[in-house]
Amino acid sequence: MTQNNSNRPAPKPKAKRFLHGFLVPRFIANEVATWRELGLGGYIRKRGFRFLAAVFIFYLVRDGTLYVIIPYLVVSGLIGCPGPEAGP
């Protein structure tokens, strides 16, 4: 093991989270790693604006479903949600 002479502590290994692969698709994780390596300008030169637009649309659809469509269906009564009177 090599000695680290800097004042910073050694980096901790990243823990794998159970849902990380579900919430962040593999291609998005790869692109984030490329972005971190090249920076914003290098990333745009390599991938172009089309890919950034695709990522934006992906998250727009996902978040729109989670935070707009599903709550609307619950409030309108199309999806059942047990209330406090549904107790034992």
C-alpha positions as a printed NumPy array, in Angstrom:
array([[  0.   ,   0.   ,   0.   ],
       [  1.377,   3.401,  -0.917],
       [  1.506,   6.255,   1.528],
       [ -0.541,   9.342,   0.921],
       [  1.437,  12.435,   1.975],
       [ -1.375,  14.916,   1.384],
       [ -3.652,  16.144,   4.142],
       [ -6.74 ,  14.735,   2.467],
       [ -8.068,  11.387,   3.666],
       [ -8.012,   8.456,   1.277],
       [-11.155,   8.237,  -0.882],
       [-13.776,   5.823,   0.342],
       [-14.985,   3.116,  -2.028],
       [-18.38 ,   3.941,  -3.472],
       [-21.127,   1.852,  -1.957],
       [-23.492,   0.227,  -4.406],
       [-27.03 ,   1.254,  -3.784],
       [-29.805,  -1.209,  -4.441],
       [-31.972,   1.012,  -6.654],
       [-29.17 ,   3.008,  -8.269],
       [-29.256,   0.92 , -11.452],
       [-33.001,   1.4  , -11.698],
       [-33.087,   5.125, -11.027],
       [-30.011,   5.99 , -13.101],
       [-29.694,   3.907, -16.264],
       [-26.246,   2.599, -17.184],
       [-25.934,   4.781, -20.278],
       [-26.626,   7.882, -18.167],
       [-23.988,   6.843, -15.629],
       [-21.464,   6.348, -18.458],
       [-22.253,   9.754, -19.895],
       [-21.871,  11.411, -16.489],
       [-18.418,   9.824, -16.194],
       [-17.515,  11.151, -19.665],
       [-18.807,  14.605, -18.713],
       [-16.679,  14.624, -15.552],
       [-13.616,  13.574, -17.525],
       [-13.967,  16.033, -20.434],
       [-15.858,  18.929, -18.863],
       [-18.867,  20.619, -20.42 ],
       [-17.135,  21.953, -23.529],
       [-15.381,  18.684, -24.345],
       [-18.534,  16.71 , -23.742],
       [-20.587,  18.868, -26.108],
       [-17.856,  18.562, -28.773],
       [-17.826,  14.779, -28.367],
       [-21.557,  14.026, -28.048],
       [-23.336,  17.125, -29.324],
       [-26.489,  18.836, -28.172],
       [-28.687,  16.014, -29.429],
       [-27.636,  13.688, -26.621],
       [-28.133,  16.39 , -23.982],
       [-31.629,  16.945, -25.353],
       [-32.346,  13.191, -25.147],
       [-31.255,  13.08 , -21.497],
       [-33.405,  16.121, -20.73 ],
       [-36.452,  14.52 , -22.376],
       [-35.848,  11.229, -20.508],
       [-35.886,  12.944, -17.123],
       [-38.772,  15.226, -18.115],
       [-40.955,  12.214, -18.945],
       [-39.88 ,  10.283, -15.84 ],
       [-40.443,  13.173, -13.433],
       [-43.657,  14.236, -15.152],
       [-45.026,  10.754, -14.614],
       [-43.956,  10.578, -10.982],
       [-44.881,  14.065,  -9.843],
       [-47.769,  15.097, -12.108],
       [-49.626,  12.2  , -13.73 ],
       [-49.728,   9.733, -10.822],
       [-50.839,  12.352,  -8.225],
       [-53.487,  13.618, -10.663],
       [-54.874,  10.096, -11.1  ],
       [-54.93 ,   9.594,  -7.324],
       [-56.773,  12.885,  -6.726],
       [-59.274,  12.251,  -9.508],
       [-60.063,   8.812,  -8.072],
       [-58.874,   6.707, -11.002],
       [-56.204,   5.111,  -8.823],
       [-57.239,   3.98 ,  -5.364],
       [-55.354,   5.317,  -2.388],
       [-56.494,   4.098,   1.031],
       [-57.414,   6.906,   3.351],
       [-57.434,   7.029,   7.15 ],
       [-60.876,   5.35 ,   7.303],
       [-59.472,   2.181,   5.684],
       [-57.898,   1.049,   8.959],
       [-58.474,  -2.371,  10.59 ]])
